[in-house]
């Protein structure tokens, strides 16, 4: 009997379909050994030797695997092909007591996709465990443990308990904080634009041209500073003759985006599908483990030759030969750590159309559709656009320009176009979609009117999932496996929060960042973090050992930490609120939910909310007066939790009744006539909608905020025509 060990039961189930009765496929359920949570687990005096333990939750499974391994003639470690997977394989050898087994009895196999062909090919080509990859993972784990377990107590002592620091997470928080400060400092600048609305003498079709030049001076975006300057220009243009100076036409080829890496997959699914990085990786993991896509943690842009050939067949059969390439399009790997043997994220079978996978979970299907389209598009012909620029004189000194573009051949655009964020610009973004009329030099045009537009410069946008991942990657901070957990961690720790899907630092996030930047600048320095990642890559390639990397970091870090622990004062501010207990001015301190007022006397437990917090609570209490607990019937009072304000029973902790606080619209529910129509947000995307406050007893909802009773009545009719998929909720709503 041959024992194959993988990380997950789903992966085991998929592989079992391809192998015969001689094979037993079991799951390790992730890591089988780790550093203990209760202590540092690293011997800093003995070359940073890690102290690994088998976690309690893994012991039962490890015991079962041991028994099966003892009976196996061969043990095949088939964990993921990255550093994490290599480390799991290494830990399995130790946890299962296989160190003394003959080397011929233990094999390591890797594959990029879970298909019958890939698994059987991997079994034909086993290899030894790659200790360089193991060491690289071990170096990351130990360094992150040293930073986290050594810096966190410093934050507990100087700010408040329960805080944490991390090598990559703290850099991510720093980026968010620094962007927020840029926004806070930003002063909007007024500017104006002047456009002329024109047409050919022989046609009625209008087009617009933008003022770009006055005399010999080109007009920049901010050149016209106010309404007076704009008016002066339009006054001077009164009665001007508009004549074509020059028409420039060019054919532009637009190439498709490369296939997905982990980073670009997370970015694009955030922009196109609204998925968080964590959601994307959960869906991608499932698609990989069921054999539908290739391995999803990668920074490679390579695609296997067999897959490239199949892609051309699918393109020809579904879109036509004119969309096929004469030879494959290859992309250059940008990441230093990208391994040439690895592949981009792609479908394992291009002939598996998205519509044929309707049995998939909705999120998985959307992600597969995205991957299928992006990968096919990268192997399709370039799109060809006709771009036209027309320079137009207006009187002796003014020049306007009209730009237009049309798609001559759609090429890859037929399948897929990359989504751009507000702060991202295409090379052809100055060209408006649409065809300009046929114009020629010296042609006189009809003048229809002038359009003056007032504008204001905007601050840099807050980071989204997509832009934060892109920035981290551009600085070389983190690797494919770290982006999603980093973004999840900084939210879980309460250092940042999302507002309209954009990251905003919390008060505690500002304070922790400032404390670390001031006292440990080297730890959360972007260049340092990037340099460490490069050293991990060198360890993985066998160019250096892992112990020197840790030693080089730890000696100065430990010395600085010891000094700062003694010299840095606890972060406190004195308020102007007297303590009701001792009369002294209260201190502003940080608690689990943010700032609060505390009595300055040692040992005193007297605390109060900040004045603005107290005012907010009072306002909400008045707004929700009369609300009763659904469990015991007693009054509800406003409380504050990690996710904001809510109503809690006055008899807490005896009664744990709670209720959300919703913004009321001032209208009664038209369906049940009892509840109020209130503002709500969907859990996934945070989309605002309006629904009955009695949900789930009444399931009425509408997308737009009601402004009148008539709108509500119309929404009720629409809701009754198209009820929720859950018929039970629909019936409840009709009561």
C-alpha positions in Angstrom: 0.0 0.0 0.0 1.2 3.5 -0.9 0.2 6.4 1.3 -0.3 9.8 -0.3 -0.6 12.7 2.1 -2.1 16.1 1.0 -3.2 19.1 3.1 -7.0 19.0 2.6 -9.8 16.4 2.4 -11.1 18.1 -0.8 -7.7 17.7 -2.5 -7.5 14.1 -1.2 -11.0 13.3 -2.7 -10.1 14.8 -6.1 -6.8 12.9 -6.3 -8.4 9.6 -5.2 -10.4 9.7 -8.5 -7.2 9.2 -10.5 -5.3 6.6 -8.5 -5.9 2.8 -8.1 -6.5 0.6 -5.1 -2.8 0.5 -4.3 -3.0 4.1 -3.1 -4.5 5.5 0.1 -4.9 9.2 0.1 -5.1 11.0 3.4 -5.2 14.6 4.6 -3.0 16.4 7.1 -5.6 19.1 7.6 -2.9 21.8 7.1 0.1 22.2 9.4 0.9 19.3 11.8 3.6 21.2 13.7 3.9 24.8 14.7 5.5 27.2 17.2 3.6 27.2 20.5 1.1 30.1 21.0 1.8 30.3 24.8 5.5 31.2 24.5 8.1 32.6 22.1 9.1 29.1 20.9 12.5 30.3 19.6 15.8 29.8 21.4 17.5 33.1 20.6 20.7 32.0 22.5 21.1 28.8 20.4 21.0 29.9 16.7 17.3 30.7 16.9 16.4 27.0 17.1 12.6 26.7 16.9 10.6 24.7 19.4 7.9 23.0 17.3 4.9 21.3 18.9 2.0 19.3 17.5 -1.0 21.6 18.2 -3.9 20.0 20.2 -6.3 20.2 17.3 -3.8 18.2 15.1 -2.9 15.4 17.5 -5.8 13.1 16.8 -5.2 13.3 13.0 -1.4 12.9 13.4 -2.0 9.8 15.5 -4.3 8.3 12.8 -1.7 9.1 10.1 1.1 7.5 12.1 -0.8 4.2 12.2 -1.5 4.2 8.4 2.1 5.3 7.7 3.5 2.4 9.7 1.7 -0.1 7.4 2.7 1.7 4.1 5.4 0.4 1.9 5.9 3.9 0.5 4.9 7.4 1.7 4.3 10.1 -0.9 4.2 13.7 0.3 2.0 15.6 -2.2 1.5 18.9 -0.4 1.4 22.2 -2.3 4.4 23.2 -4.5 5.3 26.4 -2.6 7.4 27.0 0.5 4.5 26.5 2.8 3.7 23.1 1.2 7.4 22.1 1.4 7.5 23.0 5.1 4.3 20.9 5.8 5.9 17.9 4.1 9.0 18.3 6.2 7.0 18.6 9.4 5.0 15.5 8.4 8.2 13.5 8.3 9.0 14.5 11.9 5.5 14.4 13.3 4.9 10.9 11.9 8.3 9.6 13.2 9.6 8.9 9.7 13.1 10.4 10.1 14.7 6.9 10.3 12.8 5.4 7.4 14.9 4.5 4.3 14.9 7.5 2.0 13.6 5.4 -0.8 10.4 4.8 1.1 9.6 8.6 1.2 8.9 10.5 -1.9 8.0 14.2 -2.5 5.9 15.0 -5.6 4.7 18.4 -6.8 2.2 19.5 -9.5 0.6 22.8 -10.7 -2.9 21.3 -11.2 -4.9 18.5 -9.8 -5.7 16.6 -13.0 -5.2 12.9 -13.8 -2.4 13.7 -16.3 -0.6 16.0 -13.8 -0.8 13.6 -10.8 0.4 10.6 -12.8 3.3 12.6 -14.3 4.3 13.8 -10.8 4.3 10.2 -9.5 6.7 9.3 -12.4 9.0 12.1 -11.3 9.4 12.2 -7.5 12.1 14.3 -5.9 13.7 14.7 -2.6 12.5 17.3 -0.1 13.9 20.7 -0.9 15.4 22.0 2.4 16.1 25.4 0.9 12.4 26.0 0.5 11.8 24.7 4.0 14.5 27.0 5.4 13.0 30.0 3.6 9.6 29.3 5.2 11.2 28.6 8.5 13.1 31.9 8.3 9.9 33.9 7.6 8.0 32.1 10.4 10.8 32.7 13.0 11.4 36.3 12.0 7.7 37.1 12.2 7.4 35.3 15.5 10.3 37.4 16.9 8.8 40.7 15.7 5.3 39.8 16.8 6.1 38.3 20.2 8.7 40.9 21.1 7.1 44.1 19.9 3.5 43.3 21.1 4.4 43.6 24.8 6.0 47.0 24.1 2.7 48.2 22.6 0.7 46.7 25.6 2.9 48.6 28.0 3.0 51.9 26.1 -0.6 52.1 24.6 -2.9 49.3 25.8 -3.2 45.6 26.2 -4.2 43.3 23.4 -2.3 45.1 20.6 0.0 43.4 18.1 2.7 44.3 15.6 3.8 42.4 12.6 6.6 42.8 10.0 4.3 43.0 7.0 1.0 44.0 8.7 2.6 47.1 10.2 3.9 48.2 6.8 0.4 47.8 5.4 -1.0 49.9 8.3 1.7 52.5 7.7 0.7 52.9 4.0 -3.0 53.4 5.0 -2.1 55.9 7.7 0.3 57.9 5.5 -2.3 58.0 2.7 -4.9 59.3 5.2 -2.6 62.0 6.3 -2.1 63.0 2.7 -5.8 63.3 2.4 -6.1 65.3 5.6 -3.5 67.8 4.5 -4.9 68.1 1.0 -6.2 71.5 0.0 -8.5 71.4 -3.0 -7.6 73.7 -5.9 -10.2 75.3 -8.1 -9.7 75.1 -11.9 -11.9 75.6 -14.9 -12.3 74.0 -18.3 -13.6 75.6 -21.5 -15.1 73.4 -24.3 -16.6 74.3 -27.6 -19.6 72.5 -29.0 -19.3 72.3 -32.7 -20.6 70.5 -35.8 -19.8 70.2 -39.5 -21.5 72.7 -41.8 -23.2 69.9 -43.6 -24.2 67.8 -40.5 -26.2 68.2 -37.3 -24.1 65.7 -35.3 -22.4 67.6 -32.5 -19.0 67.0 -31.0 -16.9 68.7 -28.3 -13.5 70.2 -28.4 -11.4 71.2 -25.4 -9.4 74.4 -25.1 -5.7 73.3 -25.2 -3.7 76.4 -26.2 -3.7 80.2 -25.9 -1.2 81.8 -28.2 2.0 79.7 -28.0 1.3 78.5 -24.5 -0.2 75.0 -23.9 -3.1 75.1 -21.4 -2.5 72.7 -18.5 -5.3 71.2 -16.5 -5.0 73.8 -13.8 -4.2 76.8 -16.0 -7.6 78.5 -15.8 -7.8 79.2 -12.1 -11.3 80.8 -11.5 -14.6 81.9 -13.0 -13.2 85.3 -13.9 -10.4 83.9 -16.0 -12.9 81.5 -17.7 -15.3 84.3 -18.4 -12.5 86.5 -19.9 -11.7 83.6 -22.3 -15.3 83.1 -23.3 -15.8 86.8 -23.8 -12.8 87.0 -26.1 -14.1 84.0 -28.1 -17.4 85.8 -28.8 -17.9 85.8 -32.6 -14.8 83.7 -33.2 -14.5 81.6 -36.4 -13.8 77.9 -35.8 -11.6 76.3 -38.4 -9.9 72.9 -38.6 -6.1 73.3 -38.5 -5.0 69.7 -38.6 -6.5 66.2 -38.5 -4.2 63.4 -37.2 -5.3 59.8 -37.5 -3.5 56.8 -36.2 -4.1 53.1 -35.8 -3.4 51.8 -32.2 -2.9 48.2 -31.1 -4.0 47.5 -27.6 -2.5 44.3 -26.1 -4.3 42.2 -23.5 -3.3 42.1 -19.8 -1.1 39.1 -18.7 -2.6 36.0 -17.2 -3.3 36.1 -13.4 -0.8 35.9 -10.7 -2.1 35.7 -7.1 -1.7 39.4 -6.7 -3.5 40.4 -9.9 -6.2 37.9 -9.4 -7.0 39.4 -6.0 -6.8 42.9 -7.4 -9.1 42.2 -10.4 -11.6 40.2 -8.4 -11.9 43.1 -6.0 -12.5 45.6 -8.8 -14.7 43.4 -11.0 -16.5 41.2 -8.5 -16.3 43.1 -5.2 -14.5 40.2 -3.5 -12.1 40.8 -0.6 -8.6 39.2 -1.0 -9.6 36.6 1.6 -12.8 35.7 -0.3 -10.9 35.4 -3.5 -8.4 32.9 -2.0 -11.1 30.8 -0.4 -12.9 30.5 -3.8 -9.6 29.9 -5.6 -8.5 27.2 -3.1 -11.7 25.3 -3.7 -11.4 25.6 -7.5 -7.8 24.3 -7.3 -8.6 21.4 -5.0 -11.4 20.2 -7.3 -9.1 20.3 -10.3 -10.7 23.3 -12.1 -7.8 25.8 -12.0 -4.0 25.6 -11.5 -2.3 26.4 -8.2 -3.5 29.8 -7.0 -0.4 31.0 -5.0 2.0 32.1 -7.7 3.8 35.1 -9.1 4.7 33.4 -12.4 3.2 34.5 -15.7 4.1 31.3 -17.5 1.5 29.0 -19.2 2.3 25.4 -20.2 2.7 24.8 -23.9 -0.1 22.2 -23.9 -2.4 24.7 -22.3 -1.4 27.4 -24.9 -2.2 25.0 -27.7 -5.6 24.2 -26.2 -6.4 27.9 -25.7 -6.0 28.5 -29.5 -8.4 25.6 -30.3 -11.0 27.0 -27.9 -10.6 30.6 -29.3 -10.9 29.3 -32.9 -14.0 27.2 -32.1 -15.8 29.9 -30.1 -14.7 33.2 -31.6 -13.3 32.5 -35.0 -9.8 32.0 -36.6 -9.3 35.8 -36.9 -9.0 36.0 -33.1 -6.2 33.4 -32.9 -2.5 34.1 -32.6 0.1 32.8 -35.2 2.3 31.9 -32.2 1.8 32.0 -28.4 2.1 35.3 -26.6 4.7 35.0 -23.7 4.9 37.4 -20.8 8.1 38.3 -18.9 8.0 37.5 -15.1 8.6 40.7 -13.1 8.9 39.2 -9.7 12.4 38.2 -8.6 11.1 35.2 -6.7 9.0 33.9 -9.6 10.0 30.4 -10.4 10.1 29.5 -14.1 8.7 26.0 -13.5 5.5 27.5 -11.9 2.5 28.7 -13.9 0.1 31.5 -13.8 -3.4 30.9 -12.5 -5.4 29.4 -15.3 -8.1 26.9 -16.1 -6.9 23.3 -16.2 -9.2 22.7 -19.2 -10.1 25.7 -21.4 -12.9 23.7 -23.1 -14.7 23.7 -19.7 -16.9 26.8 -20.4 -18.1 28.8 -17.4 -21.7 28.1 -18.3 -21.1 24.3 -18.0 -20.2 24.8 -14.3 -23.5 26.0 -13.0 -23.3 23.5 -10.1 -20.5 25.5 -8.6 -21.0 27.8 -5.7 -21.9 31.3 -7.0 -18.6 32.9 -5.8 -16.5 30.1 -7.3 -18.3 30.4 -10.6 -17.8 34.1 -10.9 -14.1 33.7 -10.1 -13.7 30.9 -12.6 -15.4 33.0 -15.3 -12.9 35.8 -14.5 -9.9 33.4 -14.8 -11.2 31.7 -17.9 -11.8 35.0 -19.7 -8.6 36.6 -18.6 -6.4 33.6 -19.6 -8.1 33.2 -23.0 -7.9 36.9 -23.7 -4.1 37.0 -23.1 -3.8 34.5 -26.0 -6.0 36.4 -28.5 -5.2 39.0 -31.1 -4.6 42.6 -30.0 -7.5 45.0 -30.3 -7.1 47.6 -33.1 -8.4 51.2 -32.5 -8.7 54.1 -34.9 -7.8 57.3 -33.0 -8.4 60.8 -34.4 -7.2 64.1 -33.0 -8.5 67.3 -34.6 -6.9 70.7 -33.8 -9.2 73.6 -34.3 -8.4 77.3 -34.3 -10.8 79.8 -32.7 -9.9 83.4 -33.7 -6.2 84.4 -33.9 -5.0 83.0 -30.6 -7.1 80.1 -29.3 -6.8 76.4 -30.2 -9.2 73.6 -29.3 -8.7 69.9 -29.7 -11.3 67.1 -30.3 -10.3 63.5 -29.7 -12.2 60.4 -30.7 -11.6 56.7 -31.0 -13.5 53.7 -32.4 -12.7 50.0 -32.2 -11.7 48.8 -35.7 -11.2 45.1 -34.6 -12.2 44.1 -31.1 -9.6 41.2 -30.7 -9.3 40.2 -27.0 -11.8 42.9 -26.0 -14.5 40.5 -27.3 -13.8 38.4 -24.2 -12.2 40.6 -21.5 -11.1 44.1 -20.6 -9.1 44.9 -17.5 -10.8 47.2 -14.9 -9.0 50.4 -14.0 -9.4 52.2 -10.7 -10.0 56.0 -10.4 -6.3 56.8 -10.1 -5.2 54.5 -13.0 -5.1 55.9 -16.5 -4.8 54.1 -19.9 -2.4 55.5 -22.5 -5.4 56.3 -24.6 -7.6 57.7 -21.8 -7.6 61.2 -23.4 -9.5 59.7 -26.4 -13.3 59.7 -25.9 -15.1 56.6 -27.1 -17.0 57.6 -30.3 -16.3 58.5 -33.9 -15.6 62.1 -34.9 -17.1 63.4 -38.1 -14.9 63.3 -41.2 -13.0 66.6 -41.1 -10.3 68.1 -43.2 -7.8 70.9 -42.8 -9.1 74.5 -43.3 -12.7 73.3 -43.0 -15.0 75.9 -41.3 -17.2 74.5 -38.5 -20.6 75.5 -37.1 -20.3 77.0 -33.6 -23.1 75.8 -31.3 -21.9 77.1 -27.9 -19.2 77.3 -25.2 -19.3 75.2 -22.1 -17.5 76.4 -19.0 -16.8 73.8 -16.3 -15.8 74.4 -12.7 -13.7 71.6 -11.2 -11.6 71.0 -8.1 -8.5 68.8 -7.6 -9.1 65.7 -5.6 -7.0 64.2 -2.8 -5.3 60.9 -3.5 -7.9 58.1 -3.1 -7.9 55.8 -0.1 -6.6 52.4 -0.6 -8.9 49.6 -1.8 -8.1 45.9 -1.5 -6.8 46.1 -5.1 -4.7 49.2 -4.8 -3.2 48.2 -1.4 -2.2 44.8 -2.8 -0.8 46.5 -5.9 1.3 48.9 -3.8 2.6 46.2 -1.4 3.6 44.1 -4.4 5.3 47.1 -6.2 7.4 47.7 -3.1 8.3 44.0 -2.9 6.5 43.7 0.5 5.0 40.3 1.0 4.6 37.4 -1.3 1.6 35.6 -3.0 0.7 33.7 0.2 0.8 36.8 2.4 -1.5 39.5 0.8 -4.9 38.1 1.8 -4.0 37.3 5.5 -2.3 40.7 5.9 -5.4 42.6 4.8 -7.6 40.4 7.0 -5.2 40.9 10.0 -5.1 44.7 9.9 -8.9 44.7 9.9 -9.2 42.1 12.6 -6.8 44.0 14.9 -8.9 47.1 14.5 -6.1 49.2 13.0 -8.1 50.0 9.9 -11.7 49.8 8.9 -13.5 49.9 5.6 -15.6 52.8 4.5 -17.3 52.4 1.1 -14.8 49.5 0.5 -11.8 51.7 1.1 -9.3 51.5 4.0 -9.4 54.1 6.6 -7.1 54.0 9.8 -8.8 54.0 13.2 -7.6 56.0 16.1 -5.7 53.1 17.5 -4.2 52.5 14.1 -2.8 56.0 14.0 -1.4 55.7 17.5 0.2 52.2 17.0 1.7 53.3 13.7 3.2 56.5 15.1 4.6 54.7 18.1 6.3 52.1 15.8 7.5 54.7 13.2 9.1 56.8 16.0 10.7 54.0 17.9 11.3 51.1 15.5 11.6 52.8 12.1 13.7 50.0 10.7 11.1 47.3 11.4 8.3 48.9 9.5 10.5 50.5 6.9 9.3 49.5 3.4 12.8 49.1 2.0 13.8 46.9 4.9 10.8 44.7 4.6 11.4 44.4 0.8 15.1 43.5 1.4 14.1 40.8 3.9 11.7 39.3 1.3 14.6 39.2 -1.2 16.8 37.4 1.4 14.0 34.8 1.9 14.1 34.3 -1.9 17.9 33.9 -1.7 17.5 31.3 1.0 14.9 29.4 -1.1 17.4 29.3 -4.0 20.2 28.0 -1.7 22.3 31.2 -2.0 22.4 31.8 1.8 21.5 30.2 5.1 18.6 31.3 7.2 20.3 31.8 10.6 22.6 34.7 9.4 19.5 36.5 8.1 17.8 36.3 11.5 21.0 37.2 13.4 21.6 40.3 11.3 18.1 41.5 12.2 17.8 40.4 15.8 20.9 41.8 17.4 20.2 45.6 16.8 16.4 45.0 17.1 16.8 43.4 20.5 19.1 46.1 21.8 16.8 48.9 20.6 13.7 47.2 22.1 15.4 46.9 25.5 16.2 50.7 25.4 12.8 51.8 24.3 11.0 49.6 26.9 12.8 51.7 29.5 12.8 55.2 27.9 9.5 55.6 26.1 6.6 57.0 28.2 3.2 55.5 28.2 0.9 57.2 25.6 -1.5 59.3 27.7 -3.2 62.7 27.3 -4.7 64.9 30.0 -8.3 65.9 29.2 -10.2 69.0 30.4 -12.9 66.8 32.1 -12.7 66.6 35.9 -13.0 63.1 37.4 -16.3 62.7 39.4 -14.4 60.6 41.9 -11.3 62.6 42.8 -11.8 65.9 41.0 -8.5 65.7 39.1 -8.4 66.1 35.3 -9.1 62.7 33.7 -6.6 61.0 31.4 -7.4 60.1 27.8 -6.5 56.4 27.4 -6.9 53.7 24.8 -9.3 50.8 25.4 -10.4 47.9 23.3 -13.0 50.1 21.5 -10.9 53.3 21.2 -10.3 56.3 23.5 -12.0 56.8 26.8 -11.5 59.0 29.9 -9.9 57.4 33.0 -9.4 58.6 36.6 -5.7 59.5 37.1 -5.6 57.9 40.6 -3.6 54.6 40.7 -6.0 51.6 41.1 -9.1 53.6 40.3 -11.6 52.0 37.9 -13.6 55.2 37.2 -14.0 55.7 33.5 -16.2 57.8 31.2 -16.7 58.1 27.5 -15.2 61.1 25.7 -17.6 64.1 25.5 -18.3 63.6 21.8 -18.8 59.9 22.4 -21.3 60.7 25.3 -23.2 63.1 23.0 -23.4 60.4 20.3 -24.7 57.9 22.8 -27.3 60.4 24.2 -28.5 61.2 20.6 -28.9 57.5 19.7 -30.6 56.8 23.1 -33.2 59.5 22.4 -33.6 58.1 18.8 -34.2 54.6 20.0 -36.2 55.4 23.1 -39.0 52.8 23.8 -37.2 49.9 22.2 -37.7 46.7 24.2 -35.6 43.5 24.5 -37.1 40.7 22.4 -35.9 38.1 25.1 -37.0 39.6 28.4 -39.1 42.6 27.5 -36.9 45.1 29.5 -35.6 48.3 28.0 -32.7 48.4 25.6 -29.8 50.9 26.0 -27.2 52.1 23.6 -23.9 50.2 23.8 -20.7 50.3 21.8 -19.0 47.2 20.4 -16.2 46.4 18.1 -18.4 47.0 15.0 -20.1 50.2 16.3 -23.1 51.1 18.3 -25.9 48.7 19.1 -28.8 48.2 21.5 -28.3 45.9 24.4 -30.5 44.8 27.3 -30.3 46.8 30.5 -30.2 43.5 32.3 -26.9 42.4 30.7 -25.1 40.1 31.5 -28.1 38.2 32.9 -29.9 38.8 29.6 -27.9 39.0 26.4 -30.6 40.4 24.2 -29.2 42.8 21.4 -30.6 44.6 18.5 -29.0 46.6 15.6 -29.5 50.3 15.3 -30.7 51.2 11.9 -31.2 54.6 10.3 -35.0 55.1 9.9 -36.3 56.7 6.7 -39.5 58.1 8.4 -41.8 55.7 6.5 -43.7 52.6 7.7 -43.3 49.3 5.9 -45.9 49.1 3.1 -46.0 45.3 3.3 -46.7 44.6 7.0 -47.8 48.2 8.1 -46.0 47.6 11.4 -42.2 47.9 11.0 -40.2 50.9 9.8 -38.4 51.1 6.5 -34.7 51.4 7.6 -31.3 51.6 5.9 -29.3 48.4 5.9 -26.1 47.1 4.3 -25.4 43.8 2.7 -22.8 41.6 4.4 -20.7 40.8 1.3 -20.2 44.0 -0.6 -21.6 46.5 1.9 -24.3 47.6 -0.5 -26.9 49.9 1.0 -30.6 48.9 0.6 -33.8 49.7 2.5 -35.9 47.0 4.3 -38.5 46.4 6.9 -37.1 46.6 10.5 -39.1 43.5 11.4 -37.0 41.2 9.2 -37.1 38.2 9.1 -40.8 38.4 10.2 -41.3 40.8 7.2 -39.0 40.5 4.2 -39.9 43.7 2.3 -37.0 45.5 0.7 -36.1 48.0 -2.0 -32.9 49.3 -3.5 -33.5 53.1 -3.4 -34.2 55.3 -0.4 -37.9 56.2 -0.4 -38.6 59.9 -0.8 -42.4 59.6 -0.8 -45.3 57.3 -0.1 -45.9 56.9 -3.8 -42.4 55.6 -4.3 -43.0 53.1 -1.4 -46.2 51.9 -3.0 -44.5 51.4 -6.3 -41.7 49.5 -4.7 -44.2 47.2 -2.9 -45.8 46.3 -6.3 -42.3 45.6 -7.8 -41.4 43.5 -4.7 -44.6 41.5 -5.0 -44.0 40.9 -8.7 -40.4 39.7 -8.0 -40.4 38.2 -4.5 -37.2 37.0 -2.7 -35.9 33.6 -3.7 -36.8 32.4 -0.2 -40.5 31.8 -0.5 -40.9 31.5 3.3 -39.6 35.1 3.7 -41.9 36.3 0.9 -45.0 34.8 2.7 -43.9 36.3 6.0 -43.6 39.6 4.2 -47.2 39.4 2.9 -48.7 38.9 6.4 
